[in-house]
Amino acid sequence: MGESERELLSTVQSLYDAALGHAEWSDALGRLTDFLGGNGYNLFVLDHRSMTIPFSVSVGIPPELLAEYSAEYAQIDPGLAYFNRNPGRPFYYTYLHSSEAEIRRHPYYDFLQRKGGDPYYLAYTFDLGEDRSAIATLQFSRAQGHAEQEDFRRAELFRAHIRNCVRIQALFQDMDLHCETARDALNLLPVAVFLQDRTGQVSFENAAAQKMLSAADGLSLRAGQVEFSCPRAQAQYRRALGAWARGDARCGDPPPDAIRARRASGRADYVVQLLPLKGRHPWIAGSSSAYVTLVSDPDRGVRLTGLELQALFGLTPTEAQVAALLAHGQQPAAVQSRLGVSRNTLNTHRKRIFEKLAVSSQAELARFLIAV
């Protein structure tokens, strides 16, 4: 492999590292600009419905130029106007719409020159679906001149990779948004929630957990792991954690009985439940199996609401209603009548609730929800 091929692969790798959050976009685009022989690079996503730009990154372009462009000059940009009139072209470049004479006298190019921008560009776009498109623009200075045929060839080498990286970036942005929403929901719960990797390391604790830890009343974090001052509770907890880690217990198995942990203050014992989480979770990077530890304080008289059941266990609104009614001892026939559903529909809801909460009977469901 020659030096040029190694540089190409290294540049491609840097783009994917940036999309995955392992490196800075500015570094990746800087390497791409150098490889392509340009003077700057701008990459952004346009939402056509809201006319907003949910993602934008650039290198070699003054930030104040980008801000003023968006506020005042985008509407007179000859390149953007040409793009709007001629969607679907594989490439866009300055000479498609502006001659040298027009570049010298057009107010848009005067703005670029005053702000330290470049008059020549080579751009390509691609559709991201859902009324979104991405635009990647390589800038050339006046000294470098217009894009040549070789510039088109080299830019084409990265076209598919840029599209993939933008899609990865969008996926991670959506994931971050979902994570933030889920964290907000967990922070509203009165139950202490600890999310852990398969070794027991805590990656997240909600607001109730932080308050419980600050009380220092029999619960603490030691070396990043949940620990109880009550020796019997700690031994039971470590055995349960070890059983999940070894695979002796699996998702769908009946949950172990709740652990009761004595407190130094002599107040009512904490009630502890350890449960597995299915699949991968963005809070717990690199782990294919993870756990949640729930700790409740009976002195608070905690009873989970329907919204809390939805947030904590992923139940639908109807499933949360059914779970709450069953946990309070309602017979299935009474639940059918109250909710106006058929027996088959209720059985379907029960089956899904039992699967999500890893219980196998109404009695186990009641015992579990009363514990938390």
C-alpha positions as CSV (number, residue, x, y, z in Angstrom):
1,M,0.0,0.0,0.0
2,G,1.4,3.4,-1.0
3,E,1.6,6.5,1.1
4,S,-1.4,8.1,-0.7
5,E,-3.6,5.0,0.0
6,R,-2.6,5.0,3.6
7,E,-3.4,8.7,3.9
8,L,-6.8,8.1,2.3
9,L,-7.7,5.3,4.7
10,S,-6.5,7.3,7.7
11,T,-8.6,10.2,6.6
12,V,-11.7,8.0,6.2
13,Q,-11.1,6.5,9.6
14,S,-10.8,9.9,11.2
15,L,-14.3,10.8,9.8
16,Y,-15.9,7.7,11.3
17,D,-14.1,8.4,14.6
18,A,-15.6,11.8,14.6
19,A,-19.1,10.5,13.8
20,L,-18.9,8.0,16.6
21,G,-17.7,10.6,19.1
22,H,-14.1,9.2,19.4
23,A,-12.5,12.3,17.9
24,E,-13.2,16.0,17.1
25,W,-15.0,16.8,13.8
26,S,-12.7,19.8,13.3
27,D,-9.6,17.5,13.3
28,A,-11.3,15.1,10.9
29,L,-12.4,17.8,8.5
30,G,-9.0,19.4,8.7
31,R,-7.4,16.2,7.5
32,L,-10.0,15.9,4.8
33,T,-9.4,19.4,3.6
34,D,-5.6,18.8,3.5
35,F,-6.1,15.6,1.6
36,L,-8.4,17.3,-1.0
37,G,-6.1,20.3,-1.3
38,G,-8.8,22.9,-0.3
39,N,-8.7,25.9,2.1
40,G,-11.7,25.0,4.3
41,Y,-14.6,22.6,4.6
42,N,-18.2,23.1,5.8
43,L,-20.6,20.2,6.5
44,F,-24.2,20.8,7.6
45,V,-27.6,19.1,7.7
46,L,-30.7,21.1,6.6
47,D,-34.2,20.3,7.9
48,H,-36.5,21.4,5.1
49,R,-39.6,21.4,7.2
50,S,-38.4,23.7,9.9
51,M,-35.6,25.3,7.8
52,T,-33.2,24.8,10.7
53,I,-29.7,23.3,10.8
54,P,-29.6,20.6,13.5
55,F,-26.0,19.8,12.8
56,S,-23.1,21.9,11.4
57,V,-19.4,21.7,11.6
58,S,-16.6,23.5,9.7
59,V,-12.9,24.1,9.5
60,G,-10.9,26.9,8.0
61,I,-14.0,29.2,7.8
62,P,-14.3,32.1,10.2
63,P,-17.1,31.5,12.7
64,E,-18.3,35.1,12.4
65,L,-18.6,34.6,8.6
66,L,-20.9,31.6,9.2
67,A,-23.1,33.4,11.7
68,E,-23.5,36.5,9.4
69,Y,-24.1,34.3,6.4
70,S,-27.0,32.5,8.1
71,A,-28.5,35.8,9.4
72,E,-28.1,38.0,6.3
73,Y,-26.4,36.6,3.2
74,A,-27.9,33.1,2.7
75,Q,-30.8,34.6,0.8
76,I,-28.5,36.2,-1.8
77,D,-26.0,33.3,-2.1
78,P,-25.9,32.5,-5.9
79,G,-24.7,28.9,-5.1
80,L,-27.7,28.3,-2.8
81,A,-30.1,29.8,-5.3
82,Y,-28.7,27.5,-8.0
83,F,-29.0,24.5,-5.7
84,N,-32.7,25.3,-5.0
85,R,-33.3,25.6,-8.8
86,N,-31.4,22.5,-9.7
87,P,-31.7,19.8,-7.0
88,G,-30.3,16.4,-7.6
89,R,-27.0,17.3,-9.3
90,P,-24.0,15.2,-8.1
91,F,-21.8,18.2,-7.7
92,Y,-22.1,22.0,-7.5
93,Y,-19.3,24.5,-8.1
94,T,-18.9,28.2,-8.6
95,Y,-18.8,28.4,-12.4
96,L,-22.2,26.7,-12.7
97,H,-23.8,30.0,-11.7
98,S,-21.2,32.8,-11.4
99,S,-18.6,34.1,-13.9
100,E,-15.5,35.9,-12.8
101,A,-17.2,39.2,-13.7
102,E,-20.1,38.4,-11.5
103,I,-17.8,37.3,-8.7
104,R,-16.1,40.7,-8.9
105,R,-19.3,42.7,-8.7
106,H,-21.8,40.6,-6.7
107,P,-22.4,41.7,-3.1
108,Y,-22.3,38.2,-1.8
109,Y,-18.7,37.7,-3.0
110,D,-17.8,41.1,-1.6
111,F,-19.1,39.9,1.8
112,L,-16.9,36.8,1.5
113,Q,-13.8,38.8,0.7
114,R,-14.4,41.2,3.6
115,K,-14.9,38.4,6.1
116,G,-12.0,36.3,5.0
117,G,-14.0,33.7,3.1
118,D,-13.2,31.9,-0.2
119,P,-14.9,32.6,-3.5
120,Y,-14.7,29.2,-5.0
121,Y,-16.2,25.9,-3.8
122,L,-17.0,22.3,-4.8
123,A,-20.1,20.9,-3.1
124,Y,-22.2,17.8,-3.1
125,T,-25.4,17.0,-1.4
126,F,-27.4,13.9,-0.4
127,D,-30.8,13.1,0.8
128,L,-31.1,11.9,4.4
129,G,-34.8,11.2,4.3
130,E,-37.5,12.7,6.6
131,D,-37.2,16.0,4.8
132,R,-33.5,16.4,5.6
133,S,-30.5,16.7,3.4
134,A,-26.8,17.2,4.0
135,I,-24.5,19.6,2.1
136,A,-20.7,19.2,2.1
137,T,-18.7,22.1,0.7
138,L,-14.9,22.2,0.0
139,Q,-13.7,25.8,-0.2
140,F,-10.9,27.1,-2.5
141,S,-9.1,30.4,-2.1
142,R,-8.6,32.8,-5.0
143,A,-5.0,31.7,-5.2
144,Q,-6.0,28.1,-5.5
145,G,-8.7,28.9,-8.1
146,H,-11.6,26.9,-9.3
147,A,-12.1,23.1,-8.8
148,E,-10.4,21.0,-11.4
149,Q,-11.3,17.6,-12.7
150,E,-8.9,15.9,-10.3
151,D,-10.6,17.7,-7.4
152,F,-13.9,16.1,-8.5
153,R,-12.3,12.7,-8.6
154,R,-10.7,13.0,-5.2
155,A,-13.9,14.4,-3.6
156,E,-15.9,11.5,-5.0
157,L,-13.7,9.1,-3.0
158,F,-15.3,10.5,0.2
159,R,-18.9,11.0,-0.9
160,A,-20.3,7.8,0.5
161,H,-18.3,8.0,3.7
162,I,-19.5,11.5,4.4
163,R,-23.1,10.4,3.9
164,N,-22.6,7.5,6.2
165,C,-20.9,9.6,8.9
166,V,-23.7,12.2,8.8
167,R,-26.3,9.4,9.3
168,I,-24.3,8.0,12.2
169,Q,-24.0,11.5,13.7
170,A,-27.8,11.9,13.4
171,L,-28.4,8.5,15.0
172,F,-26.2,9.5,18.0
173,Q,-27.9,12.8,18.3
174,D,-31.3,11.1,18.5
175,M,-29.9,8.6,21.0
176,D,-28.6,11.4,23.1
177,L,-32.0,13.1,23.1
178,H,-33.7,9.8,24.1
179,C,-31.1,9.3,26.8
180,E,-31.7,12.8,28.2
181,T,-35.4,12.3,28.2
182,A,-35.1,9.0,29.9
183,R,-32.7,10.5,32.5
184,D,-35.2,13.2,33.2
185,A,-38.0,10.6,33.7
186,L,-35.8,8.6,36.1
187,N,-35.0,11.7,38.1
188,L,-38.7,12.2,38.8
189,L,-39.0,8.8,40.4
190,P,-39.1,8.6,44.2
191,V,-37.3,5.2,44.1
192,A,-33.5,5.2,44.0
193,V,-32.3,3.8,40.7
194,F,-28.8,2.7,40.0
195,L,-27.8,1.6,36.4
196,Q,-24.8,-0.8,36.4
197,D,-22.7,-2.8,34.0
198,R,-22.3,-6.5,34.3
199,T,-19.5,-6.1,36.9
200,G,-21.8,-4.0,39.1
201,Q,-20.1,-0.7,38.3
202,V,-22.6,2.2,38.6
203,S,-22.9,4.4,35.5
204,F,-25.9,6.4,36.5
205,E,-27.9,7.1,39.7
206,N,-31.0,9.2,39.7
207,A,-31.9,12.1,42.0
208,A,-33.5,9.9,44.6
209,A,-30.4,7.7,44.7
210,Q,-28.2,10.7,45.2
211,K,-30.3,11.9,48.1
212,M,-30.3,8.4,49.7
213,L,-26.5,8.3,49.3
214,S,-26.1,11.7,50.9
215,A,-28.1,10.5,53.9
216,A,-25.4,7.9,54.6
217,D,-27.9,5.7,56.4
218,G,-26.8,2.2,55.4
219,L,-26.3,2.8,51.7
220,S,-23.1,4.0,49.9
221,L,-21.0,3.7,46.8
222,R,-17.6,2.0,47.3
223,A,-15.2,1.8,44.3
224,G,-18.2,2.7,42.1
225,Q,-20.4,-0.2,43.3
226,V,-23.5,-0.2,45.5
227,E,-22.8,-1.3,49.0
228,F,-25.0,-1.8,52.1
229,S,-23.7,-1.5,55.7
230,C,-25.9,-4.4,56.7
231,P,-23.7,-7.5,56.3
232,R,-26.6,-9.9,55.6
233,A,-28.1,-7.6,52.9
234,Q,-24.7,-7.0,51.3
235,A,-24.1,-10.8,51.1
236,Q,-27.5,-11.4,49.5
237,Y,-27.0,-8.5,47.1
238,R,-23.5,-9.8,46.0
239,R,-24.9,-13.3,45.5
240,A,-27.8,-12.0,43.3
241,L,-25.4,-9.8,41.3
242,G,-23.0,-12.8,40.8
243,A,-25.9,-15.0,39.7
244,W,-26.8,-12.6,36.9
245,A,-23.2,-12.1,35.9
246,R,-22.5,-15.8,35.7
247,G,-25.7,-16.4,33.7
248,D,-27.3,-18.5,36.4
249,A,-30.2,-16.2,36.2
250,R,-31.6,-14.7,33.0
251,C,-34.1,-12.1,31.8
252,G,-37.6,-13.6,32.1
253,D,-36.7,-15.7,35.2
254,P,-38.8,-14.9,38.3
255,P,-37.0,-12.1,40.2
256,P,-35.3,-12.9,43.5
257,D,-37.1,-11.9,46.7
258,A,-36.6,-8.3,47.7
259,I,-33.6,-7.8,50.0
260,R,-34.2,-5.9,53.2
261,A,-31.3,-3.8,54.3
262,R,-31.1,-2.5,57.9
263,R,-30.2,1.2,58.4
264,A,-27.9,2.7,60.9
265,S,-30.6,5.1,62.0
266,G,-32.9,2.3,63.0
267,R,-35.6,3.5,60.6
268,A,-37.5,1.1,58.4
269,D,-35.3,-1.2,56.3
270,Y,-34.5,-0.3,52.8
271,V,-36.2,-2.6,50.2
272,V,-33.7,-3.6,47.5
273,Q,-34.4,-5.3,44.1
274,L,-31.8,-6.2,41.5
275,L,-33.1,-6.7,37.9
276,P,-31.4,-7.3,34.5
277,L,-31.9,-5.0,31.6
278,K,-32.4,-6.5,28.2
279,G,-30.2,-5.5,25.2
280,R,-27.6,-2.7,25.0
281,H,-28.0,0.6,26.8
282,P,-26.2,3.8,25.9
283,W,-25.7,4.7,29.6
284,I,-23.5,1.6,29.9
285,A,-21.0,1.7,27.1
286,G,-19.6,-1.5,25.8
287,S,-21.9,-3.7,27.9
288,S,-24.2,-6.3,26.3
289,S,-25.8,-7.1,29.6
290,A,-26.6,-4.7,32.5
291,Y,-28.6,-4.3,35.6
292,V,-30.7,-1.9,37.6
293,T,-30.8,-1.8,41.3
294,L,-33.9,-0.3,42.9
295,V,-33.9,0.9,46.5
296,S,-37.0,2.2,48.2
297,D,-37.6,3.7,51.6
298,P,-40.8,2.4,53.1
299,D,-40.9,5.4,55.5
300,R,-41.8,7.5,52.4
301,G,-44.8,5.3,51.6
302,V,-43.7,5.0,48.0
303,R,-46.3,3.8,45.5
304,L,-45.4,4.0,41.8
305,T,-47.8,5.9,39.6
306,G,-48.7,4.9,36.1
307,L,-46.3,7.4,34.6
308,E,-43.5,6.1,36.8
309,L,-44.2,2.5,35.8
310,Q,-44.0,3.6,32.1
311,A,-40.7,5.4,32.7
312,L,-39.1,2.7,34.8
313,F,-40.2,-0.5,33.1
314,G,-41.2,0.5,29.6
315,L,-44.8,-0.2,30.0
316,T,-47.5,1.3,27.7
317,P,-50.1,3.5,29.4
318,T,-52.6,0.7,29.4
319,E,-50.1,-1.8,30.7
320,A,-49.3,0.5,33.5
321,Q,-53.0,0.8,34.4
322,V,-53.4,-2.9,34.4
323,A,-50.2,-3.5,36.4
324,A,-51.3,-1.0,39.1
325,L,-54.8,-2.5,39.4
326,L,-53.5,-6.1,39.6
327,A,-50.9,-5.1,42.2
328,H,-53.6,-3.7,44.3
329,G,-55.4,-7.0,44.3
330,Q,-58.0,-6.4,41.6
331,Q,-59.3,-9.6,40.1
332,P,-58.9,-10.0,36.3
333,A,-62.7,-9.8,35.7
334,A,-62.8,-6.5,37.7
335,V,-59.9,-5.1,35.6
336,Q,-61.7,-6.1,32.4
337,S,-64.9,-4.3,33.5
338,R,-63.1,-1.2,34.7
339,L,-61.0,-0.8,31.6
340,G,-63.7,-2.0,29.1
341,V,-61.4,-4.6,27.5
342,S,-62.0,-8.2,26.5
343,R,-60.5,-11.2,28.4
344,N,-58.1,-11.9,25.5
345,T,-56.9,-8.3,25.5
346,L,-56.4,-8.3,29.2
347,N,-54.4,-11.6,29.0
348,T,-52.2,-10.0,26.3
349,H,-51.5,-7.1,28.6
350,R,-50.8,-9.3,31.5
351,K,-48.3,-11.4,29.5
352,R,-46.4,-8.3,28.3
353,I,-46.3,-6.9,31.9
354,F,-45.0,-10.1,33.3
355,E,-42.3,-10.3,30.6
356,K,-41.2,-6.7,31.2
357,L,-41.1,-6.9,35.0
358,A,-39.7,-10.5,34.9
359,V,-42.5,-11.9,37.1
360,S,-44.6,-15.0,36.4
361,S,-47.8,-14.4,38.5
362,Q,-50.1,-11.7,39.8
363,A,-48.8,-12.4,43.4
364,E,-45.2,-11.9,42.3
365,L,-46.2,-8.7,40.5
366,A,-47.9,-7.4,43.6
367,R,-45.0,-8.3,45.9
368,F,-42.5,-6.7,43.5
369,L,-44.4,-3.4,43.0
370,I,-45.2,-3.1,46.7
371,A,-41.5,-3.6,47.4
372,V,-40.5,-0.7,45.2
